[in-house]
Amino acid sequence: MRLKQRDIDAIRLAARTTFGETASVSLFGSRLRDDLRGGDIDLLIEADPSDEAEWRRVGAFRDLLFRHIDEQKVDVVLIERGRAPSAFARLVQPEARPLP
């Protein structure tokens, strides 16, 4: 897993602040591979449902995250518990690894 501890801490803080204390965050994609360099940060976030639109929640998460880490490409896939995940979320779930 190619993330600095300060980035992991910032991701966790932003997720819990935005999506609630029970939110879980996993990493998927190229950042899981130690033999590669660069790449965007692909996050799978599982959270309780909200009346707020998904795009607003994800936008608020990114805004908070970029206050703590350098702005870079971050892709977020949100799964709201109790609701059917998107086809893409189902595709990446098997490879996703929880942040340490």
C-alpha positions in Angstrom: 0.0 0.0 0.0 1.6 3.2 -1.2 0.2 5.9 1.1 2.0 7.9 3.7 0.7 7.7 7.3 -0.2 11.4 7.3 -2.3 10.8 4.2 -4.0 7.8 5.8 -4.8 9.8 8.9 -6.2 12.7 6.8 -8.4 10.3 4.8 -9.7 8.8 8.0 -10.4 12.1 9.6 -12.2 13.5 6.5 -14.3 10.3 6.1 -15.4 10.3 9.7 -16.1 14.0 9.8 -18.1 13.8 6.5 -19.7 10.4 6.6 -19.9 9.7 10.3 -17.9 7.7 12.9 -19.0 4.4 11.5 -17.7 5.1 8.0 -15.1 2.6 6.7 -12.5 3.4 4.1 -10.7 1.0 1.8 -8.1 1.6 -0.9 -8.3 -0.1 -4.3 -6.4 0.4 -7.6 -2.8 1.0 -8.4 -1.9 2.4 -4.9 -2.2 -1.1 -3.5 0.8 -2.2 -5.6 4.2 -1.5 -4.1 5.9 -2.2 -7.5 4.3 0.8 -9.2 4.9 4.6 -8.9 2.4 7.4 -8.9 -1.2 7.0 -9.6 -4.4 8.4 -8.2 -5.8 7.5 -4.8 -8.9 5.3 -5.3 -11.1 5.1 -2.2 -14.1 2.9 -1.4 -16.1 4.4 1.4 -18.9 2.6 3.1 -21.2 4.8 5.2 -24.7 5.1 6.6 -27.2 6.5 4.2 -28.0 10.2 4.2 -30.7 12.5 2.8 -27.9 14.7 1.4 -27.0 14.1 -2.3 -24.0 11.7 -2.8 -22.1 14.3 -4.9 -22.4 16.9 -2.1 -21.1 14.4 0.5 -18.2 13.3 -1.7 -17.4 17.0 -2.5 -17.4 17.9 1.2 -15.1 14.9 1.8 -12.6 16.1 -0.8 -12.7 19.7 0.4 -11.8 18.6 3.9 -9.2 16.1 2.8 -7.4 18.7 0.7 -7.0 20.9 3.7 -4.8 18.2 5.2 -2.9 16.8 2.2 -1.6 18.1 -1.1 -4.3 18.3 -3.7 -4.1 15.3 -6.1 -6.3 13.0 -8.0 -8.7 11.2 -5.6 -11.5 9.0 -6.8 -14.2 8.1 -4.4 -16.7 5.3 -4.7 -19.4 5.6 -2.0 -21.5 2.7 -0.8 -24.4 3.6 1.4 -25.2 0.7 3.8 -28.6 -0.9 3.2 -28.7 0.3 -0.4 -27.6 -1.6 -3.5 -24.0 -0.7 -4.5 -23.3 0.4 -8.1 -22.0 -2.1 -10.6 -18.5 -0.4 -10.3 -18.6 -0.6 -6.5 -19.3 -4.4 -6.8 -16.4 -4.7 -9.2 -13.8 -3.1 -7.0 -15.0 -4.4 -3.6 -13.1 -7.7 -3.9 -9.7 -6.0 -4.4 -10.3 -3.2 -1.9 -8.2 -3.3 1.3 -9.1 -1.4 4.5 -6.7 1.4 5.4 -4.4 0.2 8.2 
